[in-house]
C-alpha cells in the first residue's frame, strides 16, 4: 500500500532544532465534506473522528506532545506559552516540546522561528486578522530582533481565487497605500486580493526579511487542501511548530 503523506514541511533556513509543517487533507478517517484528515473539532465533524485524526497527526509527524489547539476568532491576540483552548489567533513559546498550532482552510498560516532556535510561533492570518495586525503582534513577542526571524507562509487561497469588495481594500490602504499593489480589479468591479503579498509586506515592514513559502492555493487544489470558500462546510488543516526537546 502506498504511504500517504499527511503533511508538507517548510523549505526554509530555520535551525535544525525547529520542526514545522502543515497537514494535508488526506490520510484521515473523517467522512463526507470533512474527508479525510479534518483536525478541527468545531466544524460539525464527529468528535471521535477528529480525535483519531489528531492521533494520526501526532504519530505520523512524531510530535512530542499534543498540539495546544487555540480557540480562534480572526482576531489579533497572541497566546504566549499557550494553554489548551486559549482564545487567540497566534501562539508563541520558548519551551522545548510545546507544539504551537493553528487551523486553517483558506486563511494564511504563518510560522515564525528565531535564528538561535529558542523561540517559535504560528499565526492564523485571514484577511481580518492580517489587516488588524496579527503578524505585527506575533513578531513583537519575540526577544529576537525581526531581522533574526524566519517566516514561512503556509497554504492559503491565492489571489486568482480570492475576491473581496472595495471595503476590504480600503482597510488595507488605511495601513499603507503600498498595499494597493496586492489588489487586482476583476471584470465584476471587485478586487482579487493577494494574501501572500499582503503578508510579505506586513512582515517586511516589521523588519522580517527571511520569508519563504507562499506558493500554494487551497481553493484550486482540492486533492490536497480544504477550502472554506470553495466548499463551505469542510475540514481544517493544521500548521504547527515546536522546538525539539
DOPA-242260 format. One record per residue (C-alpha): chain; residue number from 1; x, y negated, z negated. Coordinates in nm, 4 decimals, always signed. Layout:
REM residues N
@c:A	k:NUM	X:X	Y:Y	Z:Z
...
***
This chain:
REM residues 245
@c:A	k:1	X:+0.0000	Y:+0.0000	Z:+0.0000
@c:A	k:2	X:+0.1300	Y:-0.3427	Z:+0.0931
@c:A	k:3	X:+0.2204	Y:-0.5639	Z:-0.2022
@c:A	k:4	X:+0.0027	Y:-0.8762	Z:-0.2138
@c:A	k:5	X:+0.1816	Y:-1.1966	Z:-0.3067
@c:A	k:6	X:-0.0062	Y:-1.3737	Z:-0.5848
@c:A	k:7	X:+0.1874	Y:-1.6990	Z:-0.5826
@c:A	k:8	X:+0.4258	Y:-1.9285	Z:-0.3995
@c:A	k:9	X:+0.7313	Y:-2.0805	Z:-0.5624
@c:A	k:10	X:+0.8713	Y:-2.4310	Z:-0.5087
@c:A	k:11	X:+1.1633	Y:-2.4819	Z:-0.2765
@c:A	k:12	X:+1.3381	Y:-2.7477	Z:-0.4833
@c:A	k:13	X:+1.6641	Y:-2.8184	Z:-0.6645
@c:A	k:14	X:+1.5414	Y:-2.7891	Z:-1.0223
@c:A	k:15	X:+1.7668	Y:-2.5984	Z:-1.2657
@c:A	k:16	X:+1.7552	Y:-2.2188	Z:-1.2604
@c:A	k:17	X:+1.6196	Y:-2.2264	Z:-1.6153
@c:A	k:18	X:+1.2887	Y:-2.3646	Z:-1.4804
@c:A	k:19	X:+1.0233	Y:-2.1276	Z:-1.3424
@c:A	k:20	X:+0.7316	Y:-2.2739	Z:-1.1476
@c:A	k:21	X:+0.4724	Y:-2.1710	Z:-0.8937
@c:A	k:22	X:+0.1212	Y:-2.1958	Z:-0.7576
@c:A	k:23	X:-0.1115	Y:-1.8980	Z:-0.7232
@c:A	k:24	X:-0.2818	Y:-1.7932	Z:-0.4025
@c:A	k:25	X:-0.6423	Y:-1.6763	Z:-0.3794
@c:A	k:26	X:-0.5774	Y:-1.3071	Z:-0.3008
@c:A	k:27	X:-0.4894	Y:-1.0223	Z:-0.5339
@c:A	k:28	X:-0.7579	Y:-1.0564	Z:-0.7997
@c:A	k:29	X:-1.0842	Y:-0.8867	Z:-0.8929
@c:A	k:30	X:-1.3408	Y:-1.1664	Z:-0.8577
@c:A	k:31	X:-1.6185	Y:-1.1229	Z:-0.6018
@c:A	k:32	X:-1.8184	Y:-1.3343	Z:-0.3591
@c:A	k:33	X:-1.7276	Y:-1.7014	Z:-0.3377
@c:A	k:34	X:-1.4692	Y:-1.6504	Z:-0.6130
@c:A	k:35	X:-1.2824	Y:-1.3832	Z:-0.4205
@c:A	k:36	X:-1.0461	Y:-1.2900	Z:-0.5487
@c:A	k:37	X:-0.7839	Y:-1.4391	Z:-0.7846
@c:A	k:38	X:-1.0019	Y:-1.7057	Z:-0.9431
@c:A	k:39	X:-0.8343	Y:-1.8311	Z:-1.2617
@c:A	k:40	X:-1.0982	Y:-2.0808	Z:-1.3766
@c:A	k:41	X:-1.3496	Y:-1.9942	Z:-1.6461
@c:A	k:42	X:-1.5738	Y:-2.2976	Z:-1.5841
@c:A	k:43	X:-1.6911	Y:-2.2397	Z:-1.2254
@c:A	k:44	X:-1.9538	Y:-1.9700	Z:-1.2775
@c:A	k:45	X:-1.7425	Y:-1.6596	Z:-1.2227
@c:A	k:46	X:-1.7707	Y:-1.3582	Z:-1.4548
@c:A	k:47	X:-1.5523	Y:-1.4244	Z:-1.7579
@c:A	k:48	X:-1.4407	Y:-1.0616	Z:-1.7558
@c:A	k:49	X:-1.3066	Y:-1.1085	Z:-1.4017
@c:A	k:50	X:-1.1295	Y:-1.4325	Z:-1.4945
@c:A	k:51	X:-0.9705	Y:-1.2615	Z:-1.7936
@c:A	k:52	X:-0.8411	Y:-0.9770	Z:-1.5756
@c:A	k:53	X:-0.7141	Y:-1.2216	Z:-1.3134
@c:A	k:54	X:-0.5246	Y:-1.4163	Z:-1.5775
@c:A	k:55	X:-0.3701	Y:-1.0950	Z:-1.7000
@c:A	k:56	X:-0.2644	Y:-1.0125	Z:-1.3431
@c:A	k:57	X:-0.1060	Y:-1.3575	Z:-1.3116
@c:A	k:58	X:+0.0889	Y:-1.3147	Z:-1.6326
@c:A	k:59	X:+0.2119	Y:-0.9685	Z:-1.5364
@c:A	k:60	X:+0.2939	Y:-1.0427	Z:-1.1719
@c:A	k:61	X:+0.4764	Y:-1.3690	Z:-1.2452
@c:A	k:62	X:+0.6301	Y:-1.2296	Z:-1.5667
@c:A	k:63	X:+0.5101	Y:-1.5255	Z:-1.7701
@c:A	k:64	X:+0.6448	Y:-1.5289	Z:-2.1254
@c:A	k:65	X:+0.3092	Y:-1.6398	Z:-2.2698
@c:A	k:66	X:-0.0488	Y:-1.7129	Z:-2.1707
@c:A	k:67	X:-0.0682	Y:-2.0478	Z:-1.9875
@c:A	k:68	X:-0.2088	Y:-2.3291	Z:-2.2015
@c:A	k:69	X:-0.5174	Y:-2.3939	Z:-1.9893
@c:A	k:70	X:-0.6492	Y:-2.7504	Z:-2.0099
@c:A	k:71	X:-0.9989	Y:-2.8939	Z:-2.0081
@c:A	k:72	X:-0.9579	Y:-3.1172	Z:-1.7002
@c:A	k:73	X:-1.1685	Y:-3.4243	Z:-1.6226
@c:A	k:74	X:-0.9934	Y:-3.6086	Z:-1.3347
@c:A	k:75	X:-0.8503	Y:-3.8483	Z:-1.5926
@c:A	k:76	X:-0.5036	Y:-3.9688	Z:-1.6903
@c:A	k:77	X:-0.4457	Y:-3.8094	Z:-2.0292
@c:A	k:78	X:-0.1219	Y:-3.6136	Z:-2.0728
@c:A	k:79	X:-0.1145	Y:-3.3393	Z:-2.3364
@c:A	k:80	X:+0.2305	Y:-3.3390	Z:-2.4993
@c:A	k:81	X:+0.3162	Y:-2.9944	Z:-2.6363
@c:A	k:82	X:-0.0401	Y:-2.8952	Z:-2.5442
@c:A	k:83	X:-0.2765	Y:-2.6683	Z:-2.7309
@c:A	k:84	X:-0.5128	Y:-2.4322	Z:-2.5502
@c:A	k:85	X:-0.8169	Y:-2.6228	Z:-2.4226
@c:A	k:86	X:-0.6679	Y:-2.9691	Z:-2.4704
@c:A	k:87	X:-0.8642	Y:-3.2369	Z:-2.2847
@c:A	k:88	X:-0.6084	Y:-3.3633	Z:-2.0345
@c:A	k:89	X:-0.5099	Y:-3.3561	Z:-1.6691
@c:A	k:90	X:-0.1399	Y:-3.3032	Z:-1.7272
@c:A	k:91	X:+0.0694	Y:-3.1182	Z:-1.9796
@c:A	k:92	X:+0.4303	Y:-3.1614	Z:-2.0895
@c:A	k:93	X:+0.6666	Y:-2.9575	Z:-2.3024
@c:A	k:94	X:+1.0236	Y:-2.9407	Z:-2.4261
@c:A	k:95	X:+0.9752	Y:-2.5967	Z:-2.5804
@c:A	k:96	X:+1.1072	Y:-2.2835	Z:-2.4061
@c:A	k:97	X:+0.8436	Y:-2.0248	Z:-2.3197
@c:A	k:98	X:+0.5493	Y:-2.2667	Z:-2.3246
@c:A	k:99	X:+0.3625	Y:-2.2302	Z:-1.9947
@c:A	k:100	X:+0.2019	Y:-2.5550	Z:-1.8767
@c:A	k:101	X:-0.0690	Y:-2.5132	Z:-1.6123
@c:A	k:102	X:-0.3408	Y:-2.6939	Z:-1.4175
@c:A	k:103	X:-0.6220	Y:-2.5615	Z:-1.1984
@c:A	k:104	X:-0.6967	Y:-2.6982	Z:-0.8512
@c:A	k:105	X:-0.8899	Y:-2.6313	Z:-0.5293
@c:A	k:106	X:-0.8070	Y:-2.9317	Z:-0.3020
@c:A	k:107	X:-0.6732	Y:-3.1677	Z:-0.5696
@c:A	k:108	X:-0.2963	Y:-3.2054	Z:-0.5753
@c:A	k:109	X:-0.0891	Y:-3.0218	Z:-0.8387
@c:A	k:110	X:+0.2436	Y:-3.1913	Z:-0.9141
@c:A	k:111	X:+0.5147	Y:-3.0071	Z:-1.1059
@c:A	k:112	X:+0.7990	Y:-3.2021	Z:-1.2676
@c:A	k:113	X:+1.1261	Y:-3.0934	Z:-1.4285
@c:A	k:114	X:+1.4308	Y:-3.2755	Z:-1.5601
@c:A	k:115	X:+1.7828	Y:-3.2283	Z:-1.4263
@c:A	k:116	X:+1.9010	Y:-3.0799	Z:-1.7548
@c:A	k:117	X:+1.6158	Y:-2.8275	Z:-1.7645
@c:A	k:118	X:+1.4959	Y:-2.9412	Z:-2.1069
@c:A	k:119	X:+1.1655	Y:-3.1000	Z:-2.0044
@c:A	k:120	X:+0.8842	Y:-2.9848	Z:-1.7741
@c:A	k:121	X:+0.5322	Y:-3.0969	Z:-1.6881
@c:A	k:122	X:+0.2499	Y:-3.0312	Z:-1.4451
@c:A	k:123	X:-0.0235	Y:-3.2758	Z:-1.3410
@c:A	k:124	X:-0.3647	Y:-3.2405	Z:-1.1768
@c:A	k:125	X:-0.3776	Y:-3.5305	Z:-0.9293
@c:A	k:126	X:-0.7067	Y:-3.5561	Z:-0.7495
@c:A	k:127	X:-0.7757	Y:-3.8897	Z:-0.5853
@c:A	k:128	X:-0.9303	Y:-4.0332	Z:-0.9047
@c:A	k:129	X:-0.6503	Y:-3.9258	Z:-1.1330
@c:A	k:130	X:-0.3862	Y:-4.0256	Z:-0.8816
@c:A	k:131	X:-0.5402	Y:-4.3716	Z:-0.8440
@c:A	k:132	X:-0.5770	Y:-4.4037	Z:-1.2200
@c:A	k:133	X:-0.2096	Y:-4.3325	Z:-1.2848
@c:A	k:134	X:-0.1827	Y:-3.9683	Z:-1.3908
@c:A	k:135	X:+0.1602	Y:-3.9334	Z:-1.2281
@c:A	k:136	X:+0.2926	Y:-4.2520	Z:-1.3872
@c:A	k:137	X:+0.1626	Y:-4.1366	Z:-1.7257
@c:A	k:138	X:+0.3292	Y:-3.7974	Z:-1.6833
@c:A	k:139	X:+0.6642	Y:-3.9389	Z:-1.5768
@c:A	k:140	X:+0.6518	Y:-4.1768	Z:-1.8726
@c:A	k:141	X:+0.6555	Y:-3.8994	Z:-2.1347
@c:A	k:142	X:+0.9918	Y:-3.7653	Z:-2.0161
@c:A	k:143	X:+1.3032	Y:-3.8674	Z:-2.2052
@c:A	k:144	X:+1.4963	Y:-3.8166	Z:-1.8827
@c:A	k:145	X:+1.5185	Y:-4.1171	Z:-1.6537
@c:A	k:146	X:+1.2924	Y:-4.0815	Z:-1.3468
@c:A	k:147	X:+1.5983	Y:-4.0615	Z:-1.1221
@c:A	k:148	X:+1.6853	Y:-3.7377	Z:-1.3024
@c:A	k:149	X:+1.3491	Y:-3.5729	Z:-1.2378
@c:A	k:150	X:+1.2499	Y:-3.3218	Z:-0.9696
@c:A	k:151	X:+0.8922	Y:-3.3198	Z:-0.8382
@c:A	k:152	X:+0.7151	Y:-3.0549	Z:-0.6312
@c:A	k:153	X:+0.3851	Y:-3.1262	Z:-0.4570
@c:A	k:154	X:+0.1776	Y:-2.8088	Z:-0.4538
@c:A	k:155	X:-0.1041	Y:-2.7044	Z:-0.2178
@c:A	k:156	X:-0.3740	Y:-2.9683	Z:-0.1641
@c:A	k:157	X:-0.6142	Y:-3.0883	Z:+0.1026
@c:A	k:158	X:-0.4358	Y:-3.2502	Z:+0.3979
@c:A	k:159	X:-0.5024	Y:-3.5919	Z:+0.5473
@c:A	k:160	X:-0.6721	Y:-3.4487	Z:+0.8548
@c:A	k:161	X:-0.9388	Y:-3.2863	Z:+0.6345
@c:A	k:162	X:-0.9794	Y:-3.5403	Z:+0.3526
@c:A	k:163	X:-1.2359	Y:-3.8039	Z:+0.4467
@c:A	k:164	X:-1.3109	Y:-4.0854	Z:+0.1994
@c:A	k:165	X:-1.5014	Y:-4.4116	Z:+0.2013
@c:A	k:166	X:-1.3761	Y:-4.7692	Z:+0.2025
@c:A	k:167	X:-1.4322	Y:-4.7905	Z:-0.1734
@c:A	k:168	X:-1.1641	Y:-4.5258	Z:-0.2337
@c:A	k:169	X:-0.9187	Y:-4.7028	Z:-0.0048
@c:A	k:170	X:-0.9760	Y:-5.0317	Z:-0.1859
@c:A	k:171	X:-0.8961	Y:-4.8735	Z:-0.5222
@c:A	k:172	X:-0.5535	Y:-4.7762	Z:-0.3904
@c:A	k:173	X:-0.4943	Y:-5.1099	Z:-0.2206
@c:A	k:174	X:-0.5529	Y:-5.2841	Z:-0.5544
@c:A	k:175	X:-0.2474	Y:-5.0993	Z:-0.6820
@c:A	k:176	X:-0.0341	Y:-5.1681	Z:-0.3734
@c:A	k:177	X:-0.1002	Y:-5.2948	Z:-0.0234
@c:A	k:178	X:+0.1566	Y:-5.0409	Z:+0.0947
@c:A	k:179	X:-0.0981	Y:-4.7687	Z:+0.0220
@c:A	k:180	X:-0.2716	Y:-4.8711	Z:+0.3452
@c:A	k:181	X:-0.0223	Y:-4.6641	Z:+0.5465
@c:A	k:182	X:-0.1677	Y:-4.3488	Z:+0.3898
@c:A	k:183	X:-0.5191	Y:-4.4068	Z:+0.5232
@c:A	k:184	X:-0.6188	Y:-4.3482	Z:+0.8855
@c:A	k:185	X:-0.9559	Y:-4.4655	Z:+1.0175
@c:A	k:186	X:-1.1651	Y:-4.1953	Z:+1.1809
@c:A	k:187	X:-1.4320	Y:-4.2167	Z:+1.4509
@c:A	k:188	X:-1.7062	Y:-4.2390	Z:+1.1864
@c:A	k:189	X:-1.5693	Y:-4.5632	Z:+1.0496
@c:A	k:190	X:-1.4425	Y:-4.3926	Z:+0.7370
@c:A	k:191	X:-1.0888	Y:-4.3009	Z:+0.6303
@c:A	k:192	X:-0.8661	Y:-3.9942	Z:+0.6255
@c:A	k:193	X:-0.6627	Y:-4.0141	Z:+0.3046
@c:A	k:194	X:-0.3148	Y:-3.8653	Z:+0.2663
@c:A	k:195	X:-0.2936	Y:-3.7399	Z:-0.0920
@c:A	k:196	X:+0.0598	Y:-3.6176	Z:-0.0369
@c:A	k:197	X:+0.1745	Y:-3.9554	Z:+0.0931
@c:A	k:198	X:-0.0007	Y:-4.1445	Z:-0.1854
@c:A	k:199	X:+0.1567	Y:-3.9183	Z:-0.4471
@c:A	k:200	X:+0.5056	Y:-3.9592	Z:-0.2997
@c:A	k:201	X:+0.4575	Y:-4.3347	Z:-0.3001
@c:A	k:202	X:+0.3484	Y:-4.3375	Z:-0.6653
@c:A	k:203	X:+0.6392	Y:-4.1177	Z:-0.7706
@c:A	k:204	X:+0.8880	Y:-4.3300	Z:-0.5785
@c:A	k:205	X:+0.7519	Y:-4.6443	Z:-0.7454
@c:A	k:206	X:+0.8275	Y:-4.4721	Z:-1.0782
@c:A	k:207	X:+1.1852	Y:-4.4048	Z:-0.9678
@c:A	k:208	X:+1.1466	Y:-4.0353	Z:-0.8822
@c:A	k:209	X:+1.3461	Y:-3.9660	Z:-0.5664
@c:A	k:210	X:+1.3798	Y:-3.5862	Z:-0.5695
@c:A	k:211	X:+1.0417	Y:-3.4931	Z:-0.4214
@c:A	k:212	X:+0.9667	Y:-3.1718	Z:-0.2315
@c:A	k:213	X:+0.6637	Y:-2.9767	Z:-0.1138
@c:A	k:214	X:+0.3505	Y:-3.1298	Z:+0.0320
@c:A	k:215	X:+0.3207	Y:-2.9122	Z:+0.3431
@c:A	k:216	X:+0.0093	Y:-2.7014	Z:+0.2800
@c:A	k:217	X:-0.3597	Y:-2.7608	Z:+0.3443
@c:A	k:218	X:-0.6047	Y:-2.5893	Z:+0.1121
@c:A	k:219	X:-0.9015	Y:-2.6775	Z:+0.3350
@c:A	k:220	X:-0.7716	Y:-2.5318	Z:+0.6610
@c:A	k:221	X:-0.6024	Y:-2.2222	Z:+0.5155
@c:A	k:222	X:-0.8978	Y:-2.0218	Z:+0.3847
@c:A	k:223	X:-0.6954	Y:-1.6994	Z:+0.3684
@c:A	k:224	X:-0.4508	Y:-1.8319	Z:+0.1097
@c:A	k:225	X:-0.6334	Y:-2.1098	Z:-0.0761
@c:A	k:226	X:-0.9592	Y:-2.2006	Z:-0.2448
@c:A	k:227	X:-1.1116	Y:-2.5303	Z:-0.1258
@c:A	k:228	X:-1.3986	Y:-2.7043	Z:-0.3012
@c:A	k:229	X:-1.4567	Y:-2.9439	Z:-0.0123
@c:A	k:230	X:-1.4724	Y:-2.6566	Z:+0.2362
@c:A	k:231	X:-1.6767	Y:-2.4068	Z:+0.0342
@c:A	k:232	X:-1.8432	Y:-2.5908	Z:-0.2520
@c:A	k:233	X:-1.8727	Y:-2.3228	Z:-0.5182
@c:A	k:234	X:-1.5372	Y:-2.1445	Z:-0.5296
@c:A	k:235	X:-1.2468	Y:-2.0329	Z:-0.7462
@c:A	k:236	X:-0.9394	Y:-2.2235	Z:-0.8537
@c:A	k:237	X:-0.5651	Y:-2.1728	Z:-0.8115
@c:A	k:238	X:-0.3211	Y:-2.2318	Z:-1.0956
@c:A	k:239	X:+0.0026	Y:-2.4284	Z:-1.0785
@c:A	k:240	X:+0.2379	Y:-2.3518	Z:-1.3667
@c:A	k:241	X:+0.5828	Y:-2.4341	Z:-1.5020
@c:A	k:242	X:+0.7913	Y:-2.3296	Z:-1.8008
@c:A	k:243	X:+1.1455	Y:-2.3215	Z:-1.9393
@c:A	k:244	X:+1.2996	Y:-1.9772	Z:-1.9713
@c:A	k:245	X:+1.3139	Y:-1.8689	Z:-2.3390
***
